[in-house]
Amino acid sequence: MSVTTLLLQLVVILTTARLCGWVLRHVGQPSVVGEMAAGLMLGPAVMGLLFPSLHAQLFAKESLQGLSSLATVGLVLFMFVVGLELRATRNMRAQLQAAGAVGVLSVLVPLVLGLAISPALHPTLAPAGVGFWPFALFMAAALSITAFPVMARILKDRGMTRTPFGQLSLSAAAVVDVFAWILLAFVVALVGTSDGYAGLIKITVGVVVMLTVLFLGLKPAFAWLLRVKAPDGEPSTTLMAALMIGLLVTALLTEWLHLHAVFGAFLFGACLPRDDRLLRSLSERIEPISIVVLMPLFFALAGLGTTANAFSGASLGAMLLIVGVATVGKIAGGAAGARIAGYSWRDSLATGSLMNARGLMELIVIKIGLDVGLIGPELFTMLLVMALATTAMTGPLMTLCIGRKTKPAETAAHAEP
């Protein structure tokens, strides 16, 4: 692939992502929804259908390796920051019981529904050689994901981050991520090894050893480095290099263990000492390049993995089933958990609506499933549309439940009289 082709691809992808993000942002949607839609537009279902010759030349299969490498780097950097943010959630301990109820139910309900519809989807949508249970467990994980970053952005934009239901939703999303990513890692490990359960045991031992080194070795080491080299939370160039090397080595190890590199990046971010100043500093340095430049490449590659076949015939019915089950499962599970914890119906339904936002996290999950062969292009397209639809409906559903902003009186108490 020539440098000219790569640069042209970058120009087209970034321009389309910015335009779509700008348009969607002006109709009340997070810009990430527009960027995800841009990936779909650049794929065979839209651009390939309207301009087949241009699409075939611009995104020829042999020219995608450079884009794929850059997108992987962006994904690793993004998941590193997500891991940091998970550790920086201050309200987790204070609201652990309520967050646990919401988190468990907003995972359990869509998980059960995902397993329930898998017998109908497996015969026609599972790739050849993929057994029922790996497929069903992946569907359960895919329907259980909540997009923590998108949720945080929606709450911040509406001034609701410090409201009771806002704090509950953020804490519950962290619980959901833990459950869903563990399940996904298990499914990927099950498929990624050719040695059956013996191979799965080797992967499990490898992960346990890595977690031990990360949290008992690297965490105190970086705590000392940060205390000595970055007392004000601003890492030096040397410390930044050490963080990036640690991040890449951890991502490499999980890739070597037949897990995806994103797991290592997430764990490395989660193992670092909890420091809001460090989080802010690293976010300011990493997010502009990862979110603005590299993540749109990931969206574009995801769009290239779609197919127009998912929008016709029986496949369209399967897509509507997936979107319906995903939406009902998340909203019902999240709302039931909040209601059990004593929150009002309005706040409970708003919490369920927030838990239904999947965004980029869902896209990462289904791209992993596509890469390891758990799903094919048709089901991948259906799940991508589901991620777009559930994320896009989050804002309007919240407005329907509680309006655009929460009044002071409503933040004082969450239970109904």
N, C-alpha and C positions, 0 to 999 in steps of 0.2 A: 504494500500500500504506500502511495506517495504522500509526502508531507502536504502537498497541495490538496489532495482529497480529504485528509484529516482536518485541515484548517477549514475547508469548505463545509464539511459536516458540522464542525463546531459552530460556525457562523449560522447555519440554517437552524440547528437545534436550539442554540441560545436565543436567537431572535424569536423563534416560534414560542419558546417557553416564556419569554418576557411578555410578548404580546398577549398570549392566552392568560397569563397570570394577571396582567393589567386589566383585561376585560372582565375576568371573573371577580377580581377584587372590587370593581366598581358596581357589581350587582350583589355585594354583600358576602362573597365567598372568600375563604382563605386563598392566598395566591398559590399555595401548593396544589389546590384542586385544579387550577388552570394549567399548572406545569404538568400534572398527571394527564390532563386532557390533551396537552400538546404532544405527549408521547404517543397517545392513541391516534392522534391526527397524522403523525409522521409514519405510522405503521401501514401495513398492507390493507387494513380495513378502510382507510380514508385516502391517504396520499397514493397508496399503491393502486387503489381503485380508480382515482381521478386522473393520476399522471403515472401510469405504469412504467413507461420508458424512463422517465426522469428518476422515479423511485428506484428502479433496478440499477441505474448507473450510480446514483448518489450513495445508496446503501447496499452495494454489492456485498455478498456474504464474506468474500475474502478481504474486504476493507474494514471489517468491524472489530478486528483484534485490538487496534489502538484505542478505539472508543471503549471497548470492554475493559481494558486495563485501567484507563483513566476513571471510568465509572466505579470500578472496584475500589480504587484509592479513595474516591469521594465517599463511598459507602462506609468504608472503614473509619474514616475521619468523623462522619456523621454519627455512627453508632458509638464511637468513643465519647462524644459529647452527650449522647443520650444516657450512657452509663454514668457519666458525671452528674447529670441532672437527676437521675434516680437516687443517687446518694445525697443530693442536696435538698431533697424534699423534707422540710422541717416538720411538717404536720403529721408525718407518717405515724410516729409513736403515739402522739396525743389522740389520734383518731383510728388507731389500729383496729379496734373491735368493729366499729361501723364500716371502715374501709374494707375489712375482711369480709363482712357480710355482702357488701356490694360487689367486691372483687370476685368472691367465690361464685355467687349466683350469676354474675354477668359472664363468667367463664363456663359454669356448669350448664346453664340453659342452652346457649348456642352450641356447646360441645355435644350435648345429647341430641339436639336437633340435627347437627352435622352428621353424627353417626346414623341417625334415623333415615336421612335422605341418601346416604352413601350406597345402599343396595340398588337404588334406582339409577344412580349415576355411574357406578363402577363398570357395568358391562359395556357401555358405549363410550365413556370418556376417559377411562384409565388407560395409560399406555400399555402395550403388550409386555407381559412379564411382571407387571406390578400387582402384587397380591391384594386381596380385599382389605386386610387390616392395616397395612401401611397407608393405603389410599384413604381409608376411612378415618384413621387417626390424623392424617394430614388435613383432611377436610374439617375435622373437629378443631384442630389448631387454627386453621385459616379463618374460621368463623368466630373464633374466640378473641382475636386480636383487638386491642384498642390503641389508637394513635395518641400516645402521651404528648408529643410535641404539638400536634394540631390542637388537641384539647387545651393545652396551656395557652396557646396563641389566641384561641377563641375567647377564653376567660379573661385574658389580659386585655384584649381589644374592647371588651364590654365592661371592664372595671369590676369583674366578679371574682378575681383571684382569691380575695380574702373573705368572701362570703362563706357561710357554713357549707352549703352544697358544693361550692367551688372547691374548697379544701377537701371535702369528702371525695369528690370526683377525681382530683389529682392523686390523692392517696390510693384510692381504689384502682386507678389506672396502673399505678406502680405494682400493686398486687397482681393485677391481670397480666402484666408483662412478664412477671416472674413465672407464673403458671404456664402461660402460653409458650414462652421461649424454652422452658424445660421440656414441654411436650414436643415442640418442634425439633429440638436437639435430639431427643430420643428417636423420633421418626427418621430424621436424617441419618443418624448413626445406624439405625436398623437397616436402612437401604444402602448406606455408603460402604458397608463392609460385605465382603464376599465370603467371610468365614462363619456366618451364622451367629449364634449366641456367643461363641468363643470370641469372635471379633468384637461383638458388642461389649463383652466384659473387658477386653483390652482397651477399648475406647473409654469406657467408664472409669477404669483405673487411671488412664492417662489424664482425664478431665479432673479427677479427684486430686492427683498429684499436682496438676497445674494450679488448681484452686488453692491448694495448700501453700504452694510457692508464692502465689500472688498475694494472698491475704496475710500470711504469716511471715513472708520474707520481703517482698517488694513493697508492701504497704508501709511497714515501719521504716524501710530504707528511704522511700520517697517522702515520708513525713519528716524525717531528719533533713533531707536535702532541701525541702521547701522551707523548713524552719531556719536553716542556715543561709541558703542561697536566695530565698524569696520571702523574707519576713513580711513584706507588704502585699503578698499575693501576686506580684509581677515576676514571672519566671525569666531568668536570664537566657541568653542564646544557648549556653551550654546545657542548662536545665531543660529547655525546650527540645534540644537534640536528644537528651536522655529520655524524655517522655515519648518522643516520636519513635525512637529505637525500641523502647519497651512495648509500645503499641504495635508496631509492625512485627516484632518477634512473637508476641502473643497471638496476633492474627495468623501468622505463619504456622504456629503450633496447632491451632484448631483446624487449619486447613490440612495439615499433615495427619491429624487424627481422623480425617474424613468427615469433619464438620466444616461448616462454612466459616470463612474468615471473619464474618460479622460477629460471631459468638465471642471470639477472642477479643475483638475491639470493644465490645460491650462490657465484658468482664474486666478488662484492663481499666476502663473508665470507672467501673463500679468499685474497684479495689483501691483507688486513690483516696487519700485522706479527704474528709469532707471539709471543704473550705469554699465559701461563697465567693470570696475574692478571686481565688484561683479559677473557679468555674467561669466567672465573668471575664477574666483575662483570656482564658483559653478559648472561650466562645467568640470573643471579639477577634481573635487571631485566626481561628479555624473556620468558623461558620461562613464568613464571606466567600472563601474559595470553595468550600465544600458544598454549600447550599446554592450559591449563585452560579457557579461555573461547572462543578462536577456532577451534582445530583441531577440536573436536567439531562445529562448524558445517560444516566441510569434510567430515567423516565423514557427517553427515546429508545434505548435498547429494549426496554419492557414493551413499548409499543410495537417494535419490530417483531416481537414474539407472538403478536396477536394474529388472528385470522378472521376474515369476513364470514366464514362458515357459522360462527357462533350467533349470528344475527338472523338466522333463517330457520324455518321448519321446526323440528322437535328441539333443536338446540336453543332456540329463542324461549321455548317453554321452560327448559332446564335453567336458563339464565334467570328468568323471572322467579322461578322457585328458589334459587340460591339467594337472590336479592331479598325476597320476602322472608325467608327463614332467617337470614342473617340479621335483618332489621328487627323482626319480632323477638328473636332470641336475646339480642343485646338490650333492647329497650325494656322488655319484660323482666329480664334478669336483674338489670341495674336498678330499675324502679322498685322491684320487690325487695332487694337488699336494702335500699335506702328507707323504704317504708318500715321494714322490720327494725331498722336502727332508730326509728322514731321520727323520721323526717316527714314533712307534710306531703300531700299528694303532688302539689305543684313542684316542690323541690325534688321529689322522688322521680317524677316523670322527666324533669330537666336533667337529672343525673343520668337516667337511662338513655336520654337522647345524646348526652355527651359521651357516654360509654360506647355509643354506636358509631362514633367517628373512628375511621380506620386509617385513612390517609396513607402516608408514606410507609408506615410500619407494615400495613397489609401488603403493599407492593413489594417490600423486601421479602416478606414471607413467601408469597406466591412465586417470586422470581427464583428463590432458593428451590422451591418445589419443581419449577421448570428445569432449572440447571441440573438437579440431581435425577431427573427423570420420573418424578412422582406423578406429575401431571403433564398433559400435552398442550399444544397451542390453543385448542378449542376451549378447554376448561380454564386455562390461564386467562383467556379473553373474558370469559364469564366472571371470573373472580376479580379481574381488574375493573370491569364495569361495576361490580358490586362495591368495590372499594371507593370508586368515584361517587356512586349514588349515595351510599351511607354517609360519606363525609360531607357531600353537598347538602344533605337534608338536615344535618346537625344544627346549623344556625337557625333556619326557619322553625324547626321544632322547638328549640329553646325559646325563641321569641314567642311562639304560640303558648308555651307553658308559663313563662315568667316575664315576658317583655324583654326589651333590650338591656335594661339596667335594673339592678335590684335596689329598692328603696332602703334607707337606713332601718326602717322599722322591720323590714323583712329579714335583715341580716342579724337582728338581735336574737331571734328565736327561730328554730327550724321546725318545731313540732306544732301540729294543729292544736288549737284550744279544745 
